[in-house]
């Protein structure tokens, strides 16, 4: 779960979100494993993936050049709410997976964290830094909380596609956790993005 290594010793592709689970605390990893052990078993053989050789190579390179710092540590200069939001975004929220652009090797561009990316479904993902022109700078914390709870944007449109699936999960968070995510996102440095997709 933390390093992407199967019991056989083989390595998982990064489609399995171990780069984000890498940041989970040991108690949260233990809780996740306890939950998974309680999920009813399904008898179904795994379907083998057949990635193109260059896609598999790019995936392997992306994993090798991505830093895996291990369990997340709170920032002592920030309060508990900010730290909770930062933790959720960095771990189970996996916001950077879609919303951070990647370089030609497939590694996340840390200098443009959450400034919009290509997304996992082939559609551009919007900039979710507080940039006024291309991000969510005009959104209030309540706007972010409402999107995470209902999928509704401030313009009364609703998110769809991959983000719609994410909202299905974030709607199950507590109000306090959704608020913490909003506090964290609003605190980030604004980054101007050239992407056409924005404010989702």
DANORKA-V433517 format. One record per residue. RES is the residue in three letters. BURIAL is + if it has 24 or more other ideal C-beta (glycine too) atoms within 12 Angstrom, else -. Layout:
# DANORKA-V433517
{{RES:BURIAL} {RES:BURIAL}}
This chain:
# DANORKA-V433517
{{UNK:+} {UNK:+} {UNK:-} {UNK:+} {UNK:-} {UNK:-} {UNK:-} {UNK:-} {UNK:-} {UNK:-} {UNK:-} {UNK:+} {UNK:+} {UNK:+} {UNK:-} {UNK:-} {UNK:+} {UNK:+} {UNK:+} {UNK:+} {UNK:+} {UNK:+} {UNK:+} {UNK:+} {UNK:+} {UNK:-} {UNK:-} {UNK:+} {UNK:+} {UNK:-} {UNK:-} {UNK:-} {UNK:-} {UNK:-} {UNK:-} {UNK:-} {UNK:-} {UNK:-} {UNK:-} {UNK:-} {UNK:-} {UNK:-} {UNK:-} {UNK:-} {UNK:-} {UNK:-} {UNK:-} {UNK:-} {UNK:-} {UNK:-} {UNK:-} {UNK:-} {UNK:-} {UNK:-} {UNK:-} {UNK:-} {UNK:-} {UNK:-} {UNK:+} {UNK:-} {UNK:-} {UNK:+} {UNK:+} {UNK:-} {UNK:-} {UNK:+} {UNK:-} {UNK:-} {UNK:-} {UNK:-} {UNK:-} {UNK:+} {UNK:-} {UNK:-} {UNK:-} {UNK:-} {UNK:-} {UNK:-} {UNK:-} {UNK:-} {UNK:+} {UNK:+} {UNK:+} {UNK:+} {UNK:+} {UNK:+} {UNK:+} {UNK:+} {UNK:+} {UNK:+} {UNK:+} {UNK:+} {UNK:+} {UNK:+} {UNK:+} {UNK:+} {UNK:+} {UNK:+} {UNK:+} {UNK:+} {UNK:+} {UNK:+} {UNK:-} {UNK:-} {UNK:-} {UNK:+} {UNK:+} {UNK:+} {UNK:+} {UNK:-} {UNK:-} {UNK:+} {UNK:+} {UNK:+} {UNK:+} {UNK:+} {UNK:+} {UNK:+} {UNK:+} {UNK:-} {UNK:-} {UNK:-} {UNK:-} {UNK:+} {UNK:+} {UNK:+} {UNK:+} {UNK:+} {UNK:+} {UNK:+} {UNK:+} {UNK:-} {UNK:-} {UNK:+} {UNK:+} {UNK:+} {UNK:+} {UNK:-} {UNK:+} {UNK:-} {UNK:+} {UNK:-} {UNK:+} {UNK:+} {UNK:+} {UNK:+} {UNK:+} {UNK:+} {UNK:+} {UNK:-} {UNK:+} {UNK:+} {UNK:+} {UNK:-} {UNK:-} {UNK:-} {UNK:-} {UNK:-} {UNK:+} {UNK:-} {UNK:-} {UNK:+} {UNK:+} {UNK:-} {UNK:-} {UNK:+} {UNK:+} {UNK:-} {UNK:-} {UNK:+} {UNK:-} {UNK:-} {UNK:+} {UNK:-} {UNK:-} {UNK:-} {UNK:+} {UNK:+} {UNK:+} {UNK:+} {UNK:+} {UNK:+} {UNK:+} {UNK:+} {UNK:+} {UNK:+} {UNK:+} {UNK:+} {UNK:-} {UNK:+} {UNK:+} {UNK:-} {UNK:+} {UNK:-} {UNK:+} {UNK:-} {UNK:+} {UNK:+} {UNK:+} {UNK:+}}
